[in-house]
Amino acid sequence: MTSCTRLVNPLKHVVTKQWTLAPAPRVSAVPSPSASPSVSAPTEGAAVPWWLWPQVLSLDAPVVLVLWQMALAHTHRVHLPSAFHWGLALVTWLVYTLDRTVDAVSGRLEPPASQRHAFYFRHCKLMFWLVLPAGALAVLWVALTCMPAGLLWSGLGMAMLGTVYLAYFAADRQSATHRLLMILALLIGQVLILGLALDNSFKLVLSCTLMAVILVATLGRFDPRWSFLLPKELFAAFLLALGCVIGVHFWVQEEHFFLCVETVLVTGLFLLNLVSIVSSERLAGAQAGLARRRYSHLWLGGLLLGAASWTAFDTLHHHGAPGVVAAAVVVAVSALLHLGLHGFAHRLRPELFHVLADLMLVVPLPLLFWVLPG
């Protein structure tokens, strides 16, 4: 569940770069100002293991999010139309495919390239001129024909946050012109948010997020170290969690406000997943100066495990909603599985660790159906 790091002219480097693929890929899953501009490209003969194809085709994140959306709907006794699941899957797949395609052709990844980037490098023209436009049209059709008006406005707010994410984290942050245009777009977006027919709490979160990005972008123009105020993994985890909960909470607004405990716990779990994957890739790459940061996921996992456990016990003690208890238990079990998995990180290829880490997000979900039978 990772995404790309830079957005440049997508076809600029397609013809000029010559790449080679090694069996143990070492890729940068986070913005890396020190990354070498020369990248090795994958050869045509590299075989993709069967278990890696869902990740190569960008199906991993959509499957995880849809399963979590279904599980959360079950906890609230909400029956979501199938269009909700298809819409979430399409949007997630479209963003990940765009991210990885641009990443593959940008010429900014550290060699050797991963097999998923090899795939998108070889098929970049097909992606840019056929697959991505067709996917965008499919998303537009689902949104206009199958979504309630209120949820559609929430989806537009999510789309704005997603655009901000791509513009800030996937763009060439050395371009002053692009940065100034992004700030102008965000200011216009701030005005649009005030006019949207959204819940006031949703407006507040969108406004604060946009203003935070404006501030970080402005300060980052003078000193890139200010970018730590808006970590990529945290922003991505927040967007993924919102994708899961917005469709469910739309039907139970009287029970859950926008940033309820459930949303915070799911965001923390997705953040742990992203940080664990990044840590594994850094460990495999043995990047200089990053050794002391490889264990950030350990304290994050411990914090999440404690928070989820406390939430479950506190909710039970105060006779709170059983759905919150079930979700907290699932988050705690998944956090524990992530921590256990990292004990084997040094023995696993980064791609295999990535697949297993995503699997740790969905393995505990049957517990939720067991705790709250239909």
Secondary structure, DSSP 8 states (H G I E B T S, - for coil): ---------TTTTTTT------SS-----S--TT--S------TT----GGGHHHHTT-HHHHHHHHHHHHHHHHTT----HHHHHHHHHHHHHHHHHHHHHHHHSS-S-SS--HHHHHHHHTHHHIIIIIHHHHHHHHHHHHHHHS-HHHHHHHHHHHHHHHHHHHHHSS-TT-HHHHHHHHHHHHHHHHHHHHS---HHHHHHHHHHHHHHHHHHHHHHH-GGGGGGS-HHHHHHHHHHHHHHHHHHTT-TTT--TT-HHHHHHHHHHHHHHHHHHHHHHHHHT-TT-GGGTTHHHHHHHHHHHHHHHHHHHHHHTT--HHHHHHHHHHHHHHHHHHHHHTTGGGS-HHHHHHHHHHHHHTTHHHHHHHS--
